[in-house]
Amino acid sequence: MATKTISIEIDAYELLVRERKDPKESFSRVIRRVLSERPALTSFLIEFEDELAHRKMGPACEVLAAHRRETAAISIMALGEFAGRLFRSARTS
């Protein structure tokens, strides 16, 4: 597969390192995984905003209510993965 060399700042590199699921995961896979899951977070947040605006309890509010007691320090990218998985599971149940 063809490759392209890019330059990134140290803090961006450190973010990529932290987002690896294991030390052998390539940065290309990390970028693909994180960027492909971004729409799930966007959909989740749009749904949540709509539910709040209309004061209704829908899948997004149910997901947050079910997990409100869980405390964790997570990155925005990890939040996107978490929200995507929970939102998809709430939609199918």
SVG drawing of the C-alpha trace seen along z (x, -y; Angstrom):
<svg xmlns="http://www.w3.org/2000/svg" viewBox="-41 -23 48 28">
<polyline fill="none" stroke="black" stroke-width="0.4" points="0.0,0.0 1.3,-3.5 2.2,-5.7 2.5,-9.4 4.8,-11.0 3.3,-13.9 4.6,-16.1 2.6,-16.6 3.2,-18.5 4.3,-16.5 1.0,-17.0 -0.9,-15.5 1.5,-12.6 0.9,-12.0 -2.9,-12.0 -2.4,-9.3 -0.3,-7.2 -2.9,-7.4 -5.7,-6.4 -4.0,-3.2 -6.0,-0.1 -2.7,1.7 1.0,0.8 1.0,2.6 -2.0,0.7 -0.7,-1.5 -1.4,-5.3 -3.2,-4.8 -5.6,-2.4 -6.1,-4.8 -6.9,-7.7 -9.3,-5.6 -11.0,-4.2 -11.4,-7.6 -12.5,-9.5 -15.0,-6.8 -16.7,-6.9 -17.0,-10.7 -20.5,-10.6 -21.8,-8.4 -20.9,-11.0 -22.4,-13.8 -25.6,-11.9 -25.7,-11.1 -25.2,-14.8 -27.8,-16.0 -30.3,-13.5 -29.6,-14.5 -30.0,-18.2 -33.3,-17.5 -34.5,-15.4 -33.6,-18.2 -35.2,-20.9 -38.5,-18.9 -38.2,-17.7 -38.6,-14.1 -36.8,-11.0 -35.4,-9.2 -32.4,-6.9 -29.8,-9.5 -31.2,-10.5 -31.8,-6.8 -28.1,-6.0 -26.9,-8.9 -29.3,-8.1 -28.3,-4.4 -24.6,-5.4 -24.8,-8.5 -23.3,-6.9 -20.2,-5.8 -17.3,-8.2 -14.3,-8.2 -11.7,-10.5 -11.8,-9.9 -10.7,-11.8 -13.0,-13.3 -12.1,-10.6 -12.9,-7.9 -16.1,-9.6 -17.0,-9.4 -16.4,-5.7 -18.4,-5.2 -21.3,-7.3 -21.4,-5.6 -21.5,-2.1 -24.1,-3.0 -26.3,-5.0 -26.2,-2.1 -27.2,0.4 -30.0,-1.8 -31.3,-2.2 -31.4,1.5 -33.0,2.5"/>
</svg>
